[in-house]
Amino acid sequence: MYEKVIHNTEELNTMAVHLRMAQNFPELRLLAAERLVPEQDVEDFISGKRFLLAEIPMSEKNYASAAEKLREEMWLLKDQLFTDLVAQYLIERAKEDILFGFRVLKKHKSLQKCMDYIMKQAYQIAEKEREKKFGKKQNPKGRTGNQNQSFGLGIAETKVYQWAEEYYALEDEVKEAKEQAKERKKRLNALKRKEDRRKNAESDKKAVSDASQKTKEPAEQAAGKKQTAEQKQSAEQSQTAGKRHPTEQKRAAQKNQAAEQNQLEEQKQMAGKNQATEQKQTAEQKEIPETPVMEKEPTGEPEADLYGRQITVFDLLAGPDAASKGGKE
């Protein structure tokens, strides 16, 4: 998809940064699968653990000589006991043979693949020697019965260097291209299956949600229909009231006026009854006789006589007879 736009890893990283900023992770994973970027590196890049999606490979760099390329590969592999020895031999071999140096500079060739080739050849020889010593016995699962037997084999240094030269002499560019295409197809198919499973899960979830929504719809529809019917009935009543004949409207107005007059007459009658009741109560209160005033009882103090005579203590002690005699014995 991006072959016409992306030509190297630098452009790949630029596009990956753009897709990450746009939150377009499906396209980013697809791009990484097409370029055979490890899945763990992709997830680390999406989460922000990696600054760049992919490291620039050796195949995209331009080297002035085979020795420069081999020394950088030595530094990356960091294996002084085995890889460095083979690399030093290859550097001296490239200096002696210019054609061999051109083979080392091929884009698809690398020191890592050279070491894998050497290990593969050594393993095949060790398998043959073990079969000769222990025999070959197949178990039901297709495994040899002597797999757990320990076996050691020494390889001559000259043999190792020969295998290294054989690797760089191989015309395996077409083979590697086919293997990469096969791996790319495998990665894309796996990514497609994963995306399909995600979409199916989302569709199942949506189907469950739709089913639950459908169960709610009948009740909501019934309530809506009832409300609509009530609104329709109210509207019809309003329209009917507005469409009455003028004669009917006049009769209704006269009826309302007569009811108001009856109500006023009843209020007047009630007011007259209340006024008569009040007058009757007032008349009854006037007919009631006044309560006589009680005479004041005399006190023990002397009071003035009606005729102006002063009553003395002697008079009181002498009694009534003394008073008739003029206060004398």
Secondary structure, 3 states (H helix, E strand, C coil): CCCCCCCCHHHHHHHHHHHHHCCCHHHHHHHHHHCCCCHHHHHHHHHCCCCCCCCCCHHHCCCCCHHHHHHHHHHHHCCCCCHHHHHHHHHHHHHHCHHHHHHHCCCCCCHHHHHHHHHHHHHHHHHHHHHHHHCCCECCCCCECCCCCCCCCCCCHHHHHHHHHHHHHCCCHHHHHHHHHHHHHHHHHHHHHHHHHHHHHHHHHHHHHHHHHHHHHHHHHHHHHHHHHHHHHHHHHHHHHHCCCHHHHHHHHHHHHHHHHHHHHHHHHHHHHHHHHHHHHHHHHHHCCCCCCCCCCCCCCCCCCCCCCCCCHHHHHHCHHHHHCCCCC
